[in-house]
């Protein structure tokens, strides 16, 4: 373990010298925010994200100016490791803590990509120890409900909101019912239950008050750019089945490039199978903790697979995979559990059944079908349509970026283009309501929310050309049963 931490620390020190470390827009904003807070500059112009994560790095702007997030990120990783081992002791009580520690190291340092998720500054690193902490506190509360544990749980969940409010919503959605179930068990008086509930609410209120005060110092009464933008984008649960296939299994042949999570994280298949097995085969005292952990991981994945701005291209190009990183140690632990169960005659049938059921989730691929020509007319940079694409449809546009641009810059120009879809007197813009995905011969415009009926117009921004004489076609996005085709066949 000491060797693994030493390796991580060495890479964290050297990583800023690699090309592109501070080139990411998010990282530039984190660094600018940390430097501003270190100079006691609270102007909102220098802040974009909730200020708690940059505040962690502010003291190190002077100590490690080449990478002020190095020490906080390492501290978050070590605290997360300690808390995960404590959680695993309740999920798999018969296993020594060293096994859980190895699973955690495998999930965080198993590849250069996974190592980068903890080295490159992301607010998910700051939130992780509080997510593990909230889960551990909920499990301890389930063992013995008390006012002090309720207050600590409320405070910990509130702290997550200071980094990533949507992450806190997941813990509230799973830990609150678990805590309520724990209090409803026989043995507690009504007065004690009321005191416990008030303590939990008080802890959450204190945490939220501190976060609100810090937020007010920087942004005043406004939500702040990141929270306002994310709230405008929001989540769409009807996207979940297609997103599972596109992001987890793989986007081919619908998209020409990109890979699903399972290609980089092969332990996902046994991990998800182990999640199922953990619920059905956990011994009596460990069943409720297993259910809470499984529900929390599943809810977290469902939430972010449904996030409108989560796309197959961004998963690896822009490291959006970091949204899921705190759940990886659990999936590796469950993968180890199912491999162990396969060696035991009494649990082998259950393990095989869970694996087979899980494999069915990975035998799908996304396609485009039923193409129709839909354009009614073209006026300059405006495309006139009889109707807007519905959710689950894709409009293939024969568009191109300036020919003089390098290939990578032309791709980015299309991917980040700000198109406007006008329907029924309403305007729907890229990223929040629609998305443009570059493909050979143009780009696919997909809608991320339901559109009103009636005629529509699509306005293309300057810098994007439209091939005259080429059809604008409407396709239906579908998932079909069959193994993913990495070659795009």
Secondary structure, DSSP 8 states (H G I E B T S, - for coil): -HHHHHHHHHHHHHHTTSTTTTTSHHHHHHHHHHHHHHTT---GGG--S-HHHHHHHHTHHHHSTT-THHHHHHHHHHHHHHHHHHHHHHHSTTS-HHHHHHHHHHHHHSSHHHHHHHHS--HHHHHHHHHHHHHHHHHHHHHS--HHHHHHHHHHHHHHHTT-HHHHHHHHHHHHHHHHHHHHSTT--HHHHHHHHHHHHHHHHHHHHHHHHHHHHHHTTS--HHHHHHHHH-B-GGGHHHHIIIIII--TBTSSS---HHHH-THHHHHHHHHHHHHHH--HHHHHHHHHHHHHHHHHHHHHHSBTT--HHHHHHS-GGGGGGGGHHHHHHHHHHHHHHHTSTTTHHHHHHHHHHHHHHTSEEEEEEEEEE-EEEEETTEEEESS---TTEEEEE-EEE-TTS-HHHHHHHHHT---EEEETTEEEEBTTTEEEEEETTEEEEEESS---SS-EEEE--TTEEE-TT---EEEEEEEEES---TT--
